[in-house]
Amino acid sequence: MLLKKKSVAPGIYTYSVVNDEPTDNVRLLSSTIFLVLSVFAYFSNWIIPSVIGSCFSLIILVHYLLSAKEEKATIIRGQCVLLQSIDRLNRKKSSFVEFDKIQDVLINEHVDTRGAKYYLSILIKGESEVEIIFPNLLPRLDILKEVRMDLKEALDNFQSRQKKEAAAADQSSKAKKV
């Protein structure tokens, strides 16, 4: 995984995680090999192996094409976080989380028989579900820590500004009563 941090404008940062894993090339190569073997089996009058090979080839190819090639988190300081996922067919899926709805930003750990995986999640106020940042690519822990640190800083700045504005509004309403 490769992390790219880009400053789009003052206070707007985009973190892109790009899938540059060699396993993607292996998937594409294995799909091609299955397809070539299926054609060979077909012309050798081995119909059943040809059909099975073609099915495996299509499954691998569809999985490759629908896998995420890039995921982005754009932090707009004082406003929101924009999450995007782009697959190999360049289809985009986006979600938008406003800062006033964010309760906390956490790094969670998922342990299974193959090892531990870490993911960065946003805890939403009043909801039982979390919004996961980079849900498909699941980058390394050091990448997640860097993104979390900047997102947490932006969230803390937003929350402290909200508290100051609320205190100022409270004082002005008390001054009007007197």
Disulfide bonds with the S-S distance in Angstrom:
none
